Amino acid sequence: MTDFKTLQLPVRDGDGAAKHIPWRWALGLFRQDEYELLGAWPAHVPLPTVAHELHDRGIEHIKAISAEKGVDCTSTYPDAVAWSASGDADAASTFGPRRRAALQSATATAERLQASLTRAIKRQAPFADEGAAVAFLMHALENADRQLQGLPRLRFKTSLRRSRAVGTPASQQAA
């Protein structure tokens, strides 16, 4: 199963106002009830393109796809069923009770991660530029993936955090 979620990254524009840059991320559930973060993409990249990228990376057998808005990846994954934990009767009848329970668990895990990532973004935002926002998102997703695997969190000591303390853009701190 693959569950797609979208995050809004607040970024300062040239006038100092915050604009929101949407990024999509995906959580995968594999046969052994193991979760893995599959990646993040700018939201303007169409989901079928993302599905093709996942397929090219070796994720070839997706049986269920969940997304905040309807998704059609049947050209890449013809056996996939659009899954919604809210109770689509047709999709629910496709799977047995154990698979439905696993899908509901994956959806709940994705919702918890979404809430956690949203809180982390709010604590750090608005970001100085889109590069800083994406760097933070990648680090946050890496930490989330490590937690899913039962590994310790990584400390986030980068020029981004130092630049916030000093008030200098991260791009100027890198030197």
N, C-alpha and C positions, 0 to 999 in steps of 0.2 A: 504494500500500500504506500502511496505517496500522498502527503498532505501539504498543500501549498497555503501559505499565509503571506500577508502583506504588512510591512512596517512603514511608518512615515518617519523620515529622518529630517528634523528641522535644521535648516542651514541658513546662515545669514547671507543676504544678498548684498550688493554694493551699497545700498542705502541703510544697512544695518537691520532691516526688517527680516523676519524669519519666513522662509518659504519651505514647503514640505516636499521632499523628494521621496516618492514611493519606491520601495525595494521589496521584491518577493523572495521568500526563502522556502525550502522544502525539507520535510522530515520523511524519512523512509522507515518502514517497518518490514523486517525480513522474516523468513520462516521460523527462525529460532526465537521469535519475540525479542529481537535485538533492534534497537533504534539507531539511526545514523542521520546526521544532518547532511543533506545531499548538495547543498550549495545555496547561493544567493545571486539574484539577477535584478537588474533595473526593471521596474514594473512595465516599462514600455516594450520590453522584449516579449513577444507573444508566447503564451504557454505551449503551443505546439512546437515552437522553436526550442524552448527549454526541454520539452519531452524528447526531441531529437538529440539534443546534447546529452541528456541522461542516457539515452539508448546508445549513443556513440561511446560513452564512458563505460558501457558494460552492464547497465541496468536494463535488462532486456525483457523481463517478465513482470510487468506491473499488472496486478489483478484488480486494484481499486485505486481511484484517484479522487481526492477530496480537495476542493478549492473553495475560497470564499465566494467566488462568482463561478457560474457554470464553466466547465472546461471541456473542450473537445480534443482529445488526443488520440482518437480512434485510428488515425492514419499511422501513428507510431506504435500504439498499443491497442490493436483491434480487440483483444480479449478483456480490456479494462472496463470496469463499470464505474460510472460516476457515483461516488459514495458521499452521503451526507448523514452525519450522526443525528440530525434532526428528525430522521425517520422517513426516508423515501421507501415506500413499500416495495416497489419493483427492485430496487437495489438490495434491500434487506433480504428479500426472498431468494436472491442469487446465492447468498452465503448461508452456511449452516450456523448453528448457534455459537460454536467455538470461534469460528472466523469472525462473526459479527461482534462477539465480545472482544476479540483482539483488535478489530477496527475501531470499536468505541474506545478502547484503552489508548490506541494510537492517537485518536482525535483528542482525547482528554490531555494526553502528553503534549501534543502540539499546542493546545490552548494554554496550558501552563507555561510552556516556553514562550509563547507569544506575549503573555502577560508579563513574564519576567523580563523579556527583551524590551518591551514597551516601557517598563519602569526604569530600566537601566538607561535607555535613551533619554527619557525625561530628566533623569538626574544629571546627565552630561550636556544636554542640549541647551541652546542651539549651538551647532557646530560652526566653526570659522569658515569652512568651505566644504564642498561635497567630498573631496578627498579625505578630509578628517572624519567626516560622518561615515564614509564607507570603511575606513580603517577601523573605526570603533565598532561598527557592525560586524566586520569580519572577526575581530577579536572576541566580541561577545558570542558569536556563533561558535567559534572555536572552543571557548570555555563551556558553552552549553553542550557541545558534542563530547567534550572530555567528561563532563558530569554524567551524560548518558552512558558512557563507557565505564563509569566508576573510577575515573582517574582524577587526580587533584586539579584544582583550578590553577590557571596560570596567572601570575601577577601582571597587571597592566601598567607597566612602567615604561612609557614611551614619551617621545617628544610631544605628543598630543596632550598628555596629562601635565607635563612640565610647562607647556606653553599656556595652559589654562591658568596655572598658578601665577605665572609671570605676566600674563595678558598679551603675549606675543603670538602671532599666528604660527602654527606648527611648521609651515613651510619655511619660515625664517629661522626656526630653532634647529633645523636638521643639520646645519653645517657644523 
